[in-house]
Amino acid sequence: MDSRQRGKELHERTRDDHATELAEDYVEAIADLIESKGACRLVDLAAHFGVTHVTANRTVGRLQRDGLVTTEPYAPIELAAKGKRLAKASRRRHEIVYQFLVALGVGKKTAAADSEGIEHHVSPETLRKMQDFTKQTQSADDN
């Protein structure tokens, strides 16, 4: 494979990651809001992301179209089964990246901010290595 083909594949992966990033962030936030408040409303999402009600509404409409959430006018937003799976996977990736960064010595505040972006672009292989590294570091700290 020549360098142009490798570059093309890398950029395609990045574009694919960006395409799912917003959905992952929203379903993760919806799950968190349901867990912390008992329900998730559009106003909660708009406040969480610092966007307008209209922007949050459009995004929720896309999530509904894609089978990730269910909602009715004036009713709370619920995660569909597909949305719950995506939220769980996103949380898991986020936590692994966060723990990895902390294990490297990155401050917790910085690790929280950085993991928010990195989580969407890390391959399964890299994620496994991050998790292995974190476990090894924690085991060494316990001894």
VOPALO-69635 format. One record per atom (N, C-alpha, C): x, y, z; residue number from 1; residue in one letter; chain. Coordinates in steps of 0.05 Angstrom, whole numbers, plus 32768, in hexadecimal, padded with zeros to 4 digits. Example, Ala and Ser with C-alpha at 12.3 -4.5 7.8 and 13.67 -1.06 7.14 Angstrom:
[rec [8108; 7F8E; 809C]; 1; a; A]
[rec [80F6; 7FA6; 809C]; 1; a; A]
[rec [8108; 7FBE; 809C]; 1; a; A]
[rec [8101; 7FD3; 808E]; 2; s; A]
[rec [8111; 7FEB; 808F]; 2; s; A]
[rec [8102; 8001; 809D]; 2; s; A]
//
This chain:
[rec [8011; 7FE9; 8000]; 1; m; A]
[rec [8000; 8000; 8000]; 1; m; A]
[rec [8012; 8019; 8000]; 1; m; A]
[rec [800D; 802B; 7FEE]; 2; d; A]
[rec [801D; 8043; 7FEC]; 2; d; A]
[rec [8015; 8058; 8001]; 2; d; A]
[rec [8025; 806C; 8004]; 3; s; A]
[rec [8020; 8080; 8019]; 3; s; A]
[rec [8006; 8090; 8015]; 3; s; A]
[rec [7FFF; 8094; 7FFB]; 4; r; A]
[rec [7FE5; 80A2; 7FF6]; 4; r; A]
[rec [7FCD; 8092; 7FFF]; 4; r; A]
[rec [7FCE; 8078; 7FFA]; 5; q; A]
[rec [7FB8; 8066; 8003]; 5; q; A]
[rec [7FB6; 8065; 8021]; 5; q; A]
[rec [7FCD; 8063; 802F]; 6; r; A]
[rec [7FCD; 8063; 804C]; 6; r; A]
[rec [7FC2; 807D; 8057]; 6; r; A]
[rec [7FCA; 8094; 804B]; 7; g; A]
[rec [7FC0; 80AE; 8053]; 7; g; A]
[rec [7FA2; 80B0; 804F]; 7; g; A]
[rec [7F99; 80A6; 8039]; 8; k; A]
[rec [7F7C; 80A6; 8033]; 8; k; A]
[rec [7F6D; 8096; 8048]; 8; k; A]
[rec [7F77; 807F; 804F]; 9; e; A]
[rec [7F69; 806E; 8063]; 9; e; A]
[rec [7F69; 807B; 807F]; 9; e; A]
[rec [7F7F; 8088; 8086]; 10; l; A]
[rec [7F80; 8096; 80A0]; 10; l; A]
[rec [7F6C; 80AD; 80A0]; 10; l; A]
[rec [7F6A; 80BC; 808B]; 11; h; A]
[rec [7F57; 80D2; 808A]; 11; h; A]
[rec [7F3A; 80C8; 808A]; 11; h; A]
[rec [7F35; 80B2; 807C]; 12; e; A]
[rec [7F1A; 80A7; 807C]; 12; e; A]
[rec [7F12; 809F; 8098]; 12; e; A]
[rec [7F24; 8093; 80A7]; 13; r; A]
[rec [7F1E; 808B; 80C3]; 13; r; A]
[rec [7F18; 80A3; 80D4]; 13; r; A]
[rec [7F27; 80B8; 80D1]; 14; t; A]
[rec [7F23; 80D1; 80E0]; 14; t; A]
[rec [7F08; 80DD; 80D9]; 14; t; A]
[rec [7F01; 80DD; 80BF]; 15; r; A]
[rec [7EE6; 80E8; 80B7]; 15; r; A]
[rec [7ED0; 80D7; 80C3]; 15; r; A]
[rec [7ED3; 80BC; 80C3]; 16; d; A]
[rec [7EBF; 80AB; 80CF]; 16; d; A]
[rec [7EBD; 80B0; 80ED]; 16; d; A]
[rec [7ED3; 80B4; 80FA]; 17; d; A]
[rec [7ED3; 80B9; 8117]; 17; d; A]
[rec [7EC4; 80D3; 811C]; 17; d; A]
[rec [7EC9; 80E8; 810C]; 18; h; A]
[rec [7EBB; 8101; 8110]; 18; h; A]
[rec [7E9D; 80FE; 810B]; 18; h; A]
[rec [7E96; 80EE; 80F9]; 19; a; A]
[rec [7E79; 80EA; 80F3]; 19; a; A]
[rec [7E6A; 80DF; 810A]; 19; a; A]
[rec [7E76; 80CE; 811B]; 20; t; A]
[rec [7E68; 80C2; 8131]; 20; t; A]
[rec [7E6D; 80D1; 814C]; 20; t; A]
[rec [7E80; 80E3; 814C]; 21; e; A]
[rec [7E88; 80F1; 8164]; 21; e; A]
[rec [7E70; 80FF; 8172]; 21; e; A]
[rec [7E61; 810E; 8163]; 22; l; A]
[rec [7E4A; 811D; 816F]; 22; l; A]
[rec [7E36; 810A; 817B]; 22; l; A]
[rec [7E2F; 80F5; 816C]; 23; a; A]
[rec [7E1C; 80E2; 8176]; 23; a; A]
[rec [7E25; 80D5; 8190]; 23; a; A]
[rec [7E3F; 80CE; 8191]; 24; e; A]
[rec [7E4A; 80C2; 81A9]; 24; e; A]
[rec [7E49; 80D5; 81C0]; 24; e; A]
[rec [7E50; 80EE; 81BC]; 25; d; A]
[rec [7E4F; 8102; 81D1]; 25; d; A]
[rec [7E33; 8106; 81DC]; 25; d; A]
[rec [7E20; 8107; 81C9]; 26; y; A]
[rec [7E04; 810C; 81D2]; 26; y; A]
[rec [7DF9; 80F4; 81E0]; 26; y; A]
[rec [7DFD; 80DB; 81D7]; 27; v; A]
[rec [7DF1; 80C5; 81E5]; 27; v; A]
[rec [7DFE; 80C1; 8200]; 27; v; A]
[rec [7E18; 80C7; 8202]; 28; e; A]
[rec [7E26; 80C5; 821C]; 28; e; A]
[rec [7E1A; 80DA; 822F]; 28; e; A]
[rec [7E16; 80F2; 8225]; 29; a; A]
[rec [7E0A; 8107; 8236]; 29; a; A]
[rec [7DED; 8100; 823E]; 29; a; A]
[rec [7DDE; 80F6; 822C]; 30; i; A]
[rec [7DC2; 80EE; 8232]; 30; i; A]
[rec [7DC2; 80D9; 8248]; 30; i; A]
[rec [7DD4; 80C5; 8246]; 31; a; A]
[rec [7DD6; 80B0; 825A]; 31; a; A]
[rec [7DDD; 80BC; 8275]; 31; a; A]
[rec [7DF1; 80CE; 8275]; 32; d; A]
[rec [7DFA; 80DB; 828E]; 32; d; A]
[rec [7DE3; 80EB; 829A]; 32; d; A]
[rec [7DD4; 80FA; 828A]; 33; l; A]
[rec [7DBF; 810B; 8294]; 33; l; A]
[rec [7DA8; 80FA; 829F]; 33; l; A]
[rec [7DA2; 80E4; 8292]; 34; i; A]
[rec [7D8D; 80D2; 829C]; 34; i; A]
[rec [7D96; 80C6; 82B6]; 34; i; A]
[rec [7DAF; 80BF; 82B8]; 35; e; A]
[rec [7DBA; 80B3; 82D1]; 35; e; A]
[rec [7DBA; 80C7; 82E8]; 35; e; A]
[rec [7DC2; 80E0; 82E2]; 36; s; A]
[rec [7DC4; 80F4; 82F7]; 36; s; A]
[rec [7DAA; 8102; 82FE]; 36; s; A]
[rec [7D99; 8107; 82EA]; 37; k; A]
[rec [7D80; 8116; 82EF]; 37; k; A]
[rec [7D67; 8105; 82ED]; 37; k; A]
[rec [7D69; 80ED; 82E3]; 38; g; A]
[rec [7D52; 80DC; 82E0]; 38; g; A]
[rec [7D45; 80DF; 82C5]; 38; g; A]
[rec [7D4C; 80F4; 82B6]; 39; a; A]
[rec [7D40; 80F9; 829B]; 39; a; A]
[rec [7D53; 810C; 828C]; 39; a; A]
[rec [7D50; 810C; 8272]; 40; c; A]
[rec [7D5F; 811E; 8262]; 40; c; A]
[rec [7D4C; 812E; 8250]; 40; c; A]
[rec [7D4E; 8148; 8252]; 41; r; A]
[rec [7D3D; 8159; 8241]; 41; r; A]
[rec [7D4F; 8169; 822E]; 41; r; A]
[rec [7D44; 8173; 8219]; 42; l; A]
[rec [7D53; 8183; 8206]; 42; l; A]
[rec [7D62; 819A; 8212]; 42; l; A]
[rec [7D55; 81A7; 8225]; 43; v; A]
[rec [7D61; 81BE; 8232]; 43; v; A]
[rec [7D7B; 81B5; 8241]; 43; v; A]
[rec [7D7B; 819D; 824C]; 44; d; A]
[rec [7D92; 8192; 825A]; 44; d; A]
[rec [7DA9; 818E; 8247]; 44; d; A]
[rec [7DA3; 8184; 822F]; 45; l; A]
[rec [7DB8; 817F; 821B]; 45; l; A]
[rec [7DC4; 819A; 8211]; 45; l; A]
[rec [7DB2; 81AD; 820C]; 46; a; A]
[rec [7DBB; 81C7; 8203]; 46; a; A]
[rec [7DCE; 81D3; 8217]; 46; a; A]
[rec [7DC6; 81D2; 8230]; 47; a; A]
[rec [7DD7; 81DD; 8246]; 47; a; A]
[rec [7DF2; 81CE; 8248]; 47; a; A]
[rec [7DF0; 81B3; 8247]; 48; h; A]
[rec [7E08; 81A3; 824A]; 48; h; A]
[rec [7E1D; 81A9; 8234]; 48; h; A]
[rec [7E14; 81AC; 821C]; 49; f; A]
[rec [7E26; 81B1; 8205]; 49; f; A]
[rec [7E2B; 81CE; 81FF]; 49; f; A]
[rec [7E1C; 81E0; 820C]; 50; g; A]
[rec [7E1E; 81FC; 8207]; 50; g; A]
[rec [7E16; 8204; 81EB]; 50; g; A]
[rec [7E00; 81F7; 81E2]; 51; v; A]
[rec [7DF5; 81FD; 81C7]; 51; v; A]
[rec [7DD8; 8207; 81CA]; 51; v; A]
[rec [7DCE; 8211; 81B5]; 52; t; A]
[rec [7DB2; 821A; 81B5]; 52; t; A]
[rec [7D9F; 8202; 81B6]; 52; t; A]
[rec [7D86; 8209; 81BE]; 53; h; A]
[rec [7D71; 81F5; 81BE]; 53; h; A]
[rec [7D6D; 81E9; 81A2]; 53; h; A]
[rec [7D6F; 81FA; 818E]; 54; v; A]
[rec [7D6B; 81F1; 8172]; 54; v; A]
[rec [7D81; 81DE; 816A]; 54; v; A]
[rec [7D9A; 81E3; 8171]; 55; t; A]
[rec [7DB0; 81D1; 816A]; 55; t; A]
[rec [7DAC; 81B6; 8178]; 55; t; A]
[rec [7DA6; 81B7; 8192]; 56; a; A]
[rec [7DA2; 819E; 81A0]; 56; a; A]
[rec [7D8A; 818E; 8194]; 56; a; A]
[rec [7D75; 819C; 818D]; 57; n; A]
[rec [7D5D; 8190; 8181]; 57; n; A]
[rec [7D64; 8182; 8166]; 57; n; A]
[rec [7D74; 818F; 8156]; 58; r; A]
[rec [7D7C; 8184; 813C]; 58; r; A]
[rec [7D8D; 816A; 8140]; 58; r; A]
[rec [7D9F; 816C; 8154]; 59; t; A]
[rec [7DB0; 8155; 8159]; 59; t; A]
[rec [7D9F; 813D; 8164]; 59; t; A]
[rec [7D8D; 8143; 8176]; 60; v; A]
[rec [7D7C; 812E; 8180]; 60; v; A]
[rec [7D6A; 8122; 816A]; 60; v; A]
[rec [7D62; 8133; 8157]; 61; g; A]
[rec [7D53; 8129; 8140]; 61; g; A]
[rec [7D63; 8115; 8130]; 61; g; A]
[rec [7D7D; 811B; 812C]; 62; r; A]
[rec [7D8E; 8109; 811D]; 62; r; A]
[rec [7D92; 80EF; 812D]; 62; r; A]
[rec [7D95; 80F1; 8147]; 63; l; A]
[rec [7D99; 80D9; 8158]; 63; l; A]
[rec [7D80; 80C8; 8157]; 63; l; A]
[rec [7D69; 80D5; 8156]; 64; q; A]
[rec [7D4F; 80C6; 8154]; 64; q; A]
[rec [7D4D; 80B8; 8139]; 64; q; A]
[rec [7D54; 80C7; 8124]; 65; r; A]
[rec [7D54; 80BC; 8109]; 65; r; A]
[rec [7D66; 80A3; 8107]; 65; r; A]
[rec [7D7D; 80A4; 8115]; 66; d; A]
[rec [7D91; 808E; 8115]; 66; d; A]
[rec [7D8B; 8078; 8128]; 66; d; A]
[rec [7D74; 807A; 8137]; 67; g; A]
[rec [7D6C; 8065; 8149]; 67; g; A]
[rec [7D7B; 8064; 8163]; 67; g; A]
[rec [7D87; 807B; 816B]; 68; l; A]
[rec [7D96; 807C; 8184]; 68; l; A]
[rec [7D85; 8085; 819C]; 68; l; A]
[rec [7D71; 8096; 8196]; 69; v; A]
[rec [7D60; 80A1; 81AB]; 69; v; A]
[rec [7D43; 80A0; 81A3]; 69; v; A]
[rec [7D32; 80A2; 81B7]; 70; t; A]
[rec [7D15; 80A5; 81B2]; 70; t; A]
[rec [7D0C; 80BE; 81C2]; 70; t; A]
[rec [7CFA; 80CC; 81B7]; 71; t; A]
[rec [7CEF; 80E4; 81C5]; 71; t; A]
[rec [7CD5; 80EC; 81B7]; 71; t; A]
[rec [7CC5; 80F9; 81C7]; 72; e; A]
[rec [7CAC; 8105; 81BD]; 72; e; A]
[rec [7CAC; 8122; 81C6]; 72; e; A]
[rec [7C9C; 8133; 81B9]; 73; p; A]
[rec [7C9B; 814F; 81C1]; 73; p; A]
[rec [7C95; 8152; 81DF]; 73; p; A]
[rec [7CA4; 8163; 81ED]; 74; y; A]
[rec [7CA1; 8169; 8209]; 74; y; A]
[rec [7CA6; 8151; 821B]; 74; y; A]
[rec [7CB2; 813C; 8211]; 75; a; A]
[rec [7CB8; 8124; 8221]; 75; a; A]
[rec [7CD6; 8121; 8223]; 75; a; A]
[rec [7CE0; 8114; 8238]; 76; p; A]
[rec [7CFD; 8110; 823B]; 76; p; A]
[rec [7D08; 80FF; 8224]; 76; p; A]
[rec [7D22; 8102; 8220]; 77; i; A]
[rec [7D30; 80F3; 820B]; 77; i; A]
[rec [7D39; 80D9; 8218]; 77; i; A]
[rec [7D34; 80C3; 820A]; 78; e; A]
[rec [7D3C; 80A9; 8213]; 78; e; A]
[rec [7D50; 809D; 8200]; 78; e; A]
[rec [7D62; 808D; 820A]; 79; l; A]
[rec [7D74; 807E; 81F8]; 79; l; A]
[rec [7D67; 8065; 81EF]; 79; l; A]
[rec [7D68; 8060; 81D5]; 80; a; A]
[rec [7D5F; 8046; 81CA]; 80; a; A]
[rec [7D75; 8032; 81D0]; 80; a; A]
[rec [7D70; 8019; 81CC]; 81; a; A]
[rec [7D84; 8004; 81D2]; 81; a; A]
[rec [7D9E; 8009; 81C4]; 81; a; A]
[rec [7D9D; 8011; 81AB]; 82; k; A]
[rec [7DB5; 8018; 819C]; 82; k; A]
[rec [7DC4; 8030; 81A8]; 82; k; A]
[rec [7DB5; 8043; 81B2]; 83; g; A]
[rec [7DC1; 805A; 81BF]; 83; g; A]
[rec [7DCE; 8053; 81D9]; 83; g; A]
[rec [7DC1; 8041; 81E8]; 84; k; A]
[rec [7DCD; 8038; 8202]; 84; k; A]
[rec [7DE7; 8029; 81FD]; 84; k; A]
[rec [7DE8; 8019; 81E8]; 85; r; A]
[rec [7E01; 800B; 81E2]; 85; r; A]
[rec [7E17; 801E; 81DA]; 85; r; A]
[rec [7E10; 8032; 81CA]; 86; l; A]
[rec [7E24; 8046; 81C1]; 86; l; A]
[rec [7E2D; 8057; 81D9]; 86; l; A]
[rec [7E1B; 805E; 81EB]; 87; a; A]
[rec [7E23; 806E; 8203]; 87; a; A]
[rec [7E35; 805E; 8215]; 87; a; A]
[rec [7E2F; 8044; 8218]; 88; k; A]
[rec [7E40; 8033; 8229]; 88; k; A]
[rec [7E5C; 8030; 821D]; 88; k; A]
[rec [7E5E; 802C; 8203]; 89; a; A]
[rec [7E78; 8029; 81F6]; 89; a; A]
[rec [7E87; 8044; 81F7]; 89; a; A]
[rec [7E79; 805A; 81F4]; 90; s; A]
[rec [7E86; 8074; 81F5]; 90; s; A]
[rec [7E91; 807A; 8211]; 90; s; A]
[rec [7E81; 8074; 8225]; 91; r; A]
[rec [7E8A; 8077; 8241]; 91; r; A]
[rec [7EA3; 8066; 8246]; 91; r; A]
[rec [7EA2; 804E; 823D]; 92; r; A]
[rec [7EB9; 803B; 8242]; 92; r; A]
[rec [7ED2; 8046; 8235]; 92; r; A]
[rec [7ED0; 804F; 821B]; 93; r; A]
[rec [7EE8; 805A; 820E]; 93; r; A]
[rec [7EF2; 8073; 821C]; 93; r; A]
[rec [7EDF; 8084; 8223]; 94; h; A]
[rec [7EE6; 809D; 8231]; 94; h; A]
[rec [7EF5; 8096; 824B]; 94; h; A]
[rec [7EEB; 8084; 825A]; 95; e; A]
[rec [7EF8; 807D; 8274]; 95; e; A]
[rec [7F14; 8071; 8270]; 95; e; A]
[rec [7F17; 805F; 825C]; 96; i; A]
[rec [7F31; 8053; 8257]; 96; i; A]
[rec [7F45; 8069; 824F]; 96; i; A]
[rec [7F3D; 807B; 823D]; 97; v; A]
[rec [7F4F; 8090; 8235]; 97; v; A]
[rec [7F56; 80A2; 824C]; 97; v; A]
[rec [7F42; 80A9; 825C]; 98; y; A]
[rec [7F46; 80BA; 8273]; 98; y; A]
[rec [7F5A; 80AD; 8287]; 98; y; A]
[rec [7F56; 8094; 828E]; 99; q; A]
[rec [7F67; 8086; 82A0]; 99; q; A]
[rec [7F84; 8084; 8295]; 99; q; A]
[rec [7F86; 807F; 827B]; 100; f; A]
[rec [7FA0; 807E; 826F]; 100; f; A]
[rec [7FAF; 8098; 8272]; 100; f; A]
[rec [7FA2; 80AE; 826C]; 101; l; A]
[rec [7FAE; 80C8; 826E]; 101; l; A]
[rec [7FB7; 80CE; 828B]; 101; l; A]
[rec [7FA6; 80C7; 829E]; 102; v; A]
[rec [7FAD; 80CB; 82BA]; 102; v; A]
[rec [7FC5; 80BA; 82C1]; 102; v; A]
[rec [7FC6; 80A1; 82B7]; 103; a; A]
[rec [7FDC; 808F; 82BD]; 103; a; A]
[rec [7FF6; 809A; 82B1]; 103; a; A]
[rec [7FF4; 80AA; 829B]; 104; l; A]
[rec [800C; 80B6; 828F]; 104; l; A]
[rec [8016; 80CE; 82A0]; 104; l; A]
[rec [8005; 80D7; 82B2]; 105; g; A]
[rec [800C; 80EE; 82C3]; 105; g; A]
[rec [7FFE; 8108; 82BB]; 105; g; A]
[rec [7FEB; 8106; 82A8]; 106; v; A]
[rec [7FDC; 811E; 82A0]; 106; v; A]
[rec [7FC9; 8125; 82B7]; 106; v; A]
[rec [7FC6; 813E; 82BD]; 107; g; A]
[rec [7FB4; 8147; 82D2]; 107; g; A]
[rec [7F97; 813F; 82CC]; 107; g; A]
[rec [7F88; 813A; 82E1]; 108; k; A]
[rec [7F6C; 8130; 82DD]; 108; k; A]
[rec [7F5B; 8144; 82CC]; 108; k; A]
[rec [7F5E; 815D; 82D1]; 109; k; A]
[rec [7F4D; 8171; 82C2]; 109; k; A]
[rec [7F55; 8170; 82A4]; 109; k; A]
[rec [7F6F; 816F; 829F]; 110; t; A]
[rec [7F78; 816E; 8283]; 110; t; A]
[rec [7F70; 8153; 8276]; 110; t; A]
[rec [7F74; 813E; 8285]; 111; a; A]
[rec [7F6D; 8123; 827B]; 111; a; A]
[rec [7F4F; 8121; 8274]; 111; a; A]
[rec [7F3E; 812E; 8285]; 112; a; A]
[rec [7F21; 812E; 8280]; 112; a; A]
[rec [7F1B; 813C; 8265]; 112; a; A]
[rec [7F28; 8153; 8261]; 113; a; A]
[rec [7F24; 8163; 8249]; 113; a; A]
[rec [7F2F; 8154; 8230]; 113; a; A]
[rec [7F47; 814A; 8233]; 114; d; A]
[rec [7F54; 813D; 821C]; 114; d; A]
[rec [7F46; 8123; 8214]; 114; d; A]
[rec [7F3D; 8114; 8228]; 115; s; A]
[rec [7F30; 80FA; 8222]; 115; s; A]
[rec [7F16; 80FE; 8214]; 115; s; A]
[rec [7F0A; 8115; 8217]; 116; e; A]
[rec [7EF1; 811C; 820A]; 116; e; A]
[rec [7EF4; 811B; 81EB]; 116; e; A]
[rec [7F0B; 8123; 81E1]; 117; g; A]
[rec [7F0F; 8122; 81C4]; 117; g; A]
[rec [7F1D; 8109; 81BB]; 117; g; A]
[rec [7F30; 8100; 81CA]; 118; i; A]
[rec [7F40; 80E8; 81C2]; 118; i; A]
[rec [7F2E; 80CF; 81C0]; 118; i; A]
[rec [7F1B; 80CD; 81D1]; 119; e; A]
[rec [7F0B; 80B4; 81D2]; 119; e; A]
[rec [7EFE; 80AD; 81B8]; 119; e; A]
[rec [7EF8; 80C1; 81A8]; 120; h; A]
[rec [7EEB; 80BD; 818E]; 120; h; A]
[rec [7EFD; 80B4; 8178]; 120; h; A]
[rec [7F17; 80B6; 817C]; 121; h; A]
[rec [7F2A; 80B1; 8166]; 121; h; A]
[rec [7F3E; 809B; 816D]; 121; h; A]
[rec [7F39; 808C; 8182]; 122; v; A]
[rec [7F4C; 8077; 8189]; 122; v; A]
[rec [7F42; 805D; 817E]; 122; v; A]
[rec [7F54; 804E; 8172]; 123; s; A]
[rec [7F4D; 8034; 8167]; 123; s; A]
[rec [7F49; 801F; 817E]; 123; s; A]
[rec [7F3B; 8009; 8178]; 124; p; A]
[rec [7F38; 7FF4; 818C]; 124; p; A]
[rec [7F53; 7FEA; 8196]; 124; p; A]
[rec [7F66; 7FE7; 8183]; 125; e; A]
[rec [7F81; 7FDD; 818B]; 125; e; A]
[rec [7F8E; 7FF0; 819E]; 125; e; A]
[rec [7F8E; 800A; 8198]; 126; t; A]
[rec [7F9A; 801E; 81A9]; 126; t; A]
[rec [7F8C; 801F; 81C4]; 126; t; A]
[rec [7F72; 801D; 81C4]; 127; l; A]
[rec [7F62; 801D; 81DD]; 127; l; A]
[rec [7F6A; 8006; 81EF]; 127; l; A]
[rec [7F6E; 7FEE; 81E3]; 128; r; A]
[rec [7F77; 7FD7; 81F3]; 128; r; A]
[rec [7F92; 7FDC; 81FF]; 128; r; A]
[rec [7FA4; 7FE8; 81EF]; 129; k; A]
[rec [7FBF; 7FED; 81F9]; 129; k; A]
[rec [7FBE; 8002; 8210]; 129; k; A]
[rec [7FAD; 8016; 820D]; 130; m; A]
[rec [7FAA; 802A; 8222]; 130; m; A]
[rec [7FA0; 801D; 823C]; 130; m; A]
[rec [7F8D; 800B; 8239]; 131; q; A]
[rec [7F82; 7FFD; 8250]; 131; q; A]
[rec [7F97; 7FEB; 825C]; 131; q; A]
[rec [7FA6; 7FDD; 824C]; 132; d; A]
[rec [7FBB; 7FCB; 8257]; 132; d; A]
[rec [7FD0; 7FDC; 8266]; 132; d; A]
[rec [7FD8; 7FF2; 825A]; 133; f; A]
[rec [7FEC; 8003; 8267]; 133; f; A]
[rec [7FE2; 800D; 8282]; 133; f; A]
[rec [7FC9; 8016; 8282]; 134; t; A]
[rec [7FBD; 8021; 829B]; 134; t; A]
[rec [7FBD; 800B; 82B0]; 134; t; A]
[rec [7FB5; 7FF3; 82A9]; 135; k; A]
[rec [7FB4; 7FDC; 82BC]; 135; k; A]
[rec [7FD0; 7FD6; 82C7]; 135; k; A]
[rec [7FE4; 7FD6; 82B5]; 136; q; A]
[rec [7FFF; 7FD1; 82BE]; 136; q; A]
[rec [8009; 7FE6; 82D1]; 136; q; A]
[rec [8003; 7FFF; 82CA]; 137; t; A]
[rec [800B; 8016; 82DB]; 137; t; A]
[rec [7FFE; 8014; 82F7]; 137; t; A]
[rec [7FE4; 800E; 82F7]; 138; q; A]
[rec [7FD6; 800B; 8310]; 138; q; A]
[rec [7FE0; 7FF4; 8321]; 138; q; A]
[rec [7FE7; 7FDE; 8314]; 139; s; A]
[rec [7FF2; 7FC6; 8322]; 139; s; A]
[rec [800D; 7FCD; 832E]; 139; s; A]
[rec [801D; 7FDC; 831F]; 140; a; A]
[rec [8038; 7FE4; 8329]; 140; a; A]
[rec [8035; 7FF7; 8341]; 140; a; A]
[rec [8021; 8008; 8340]; 141; d; A]
[rec [801C; 801B; 8356]; 141; d; A]
[rec [8012; 800D; 836F]; 141; d; A]
[rec [8004; 7FF7; 836B]; 142; d; A]
[rec [7FF9; 7FE7; 8382]; 142; d; A]
[rec [800F; 7FD8; 8390]; 142; d; A]
[rec [8025; 7FD2; 8383]; 143; n; A]
[rec [803B; 7FC2; 838F]; 143; n; A]
[rec [804E; 7FD3; 839F]; 143; n; A]
//
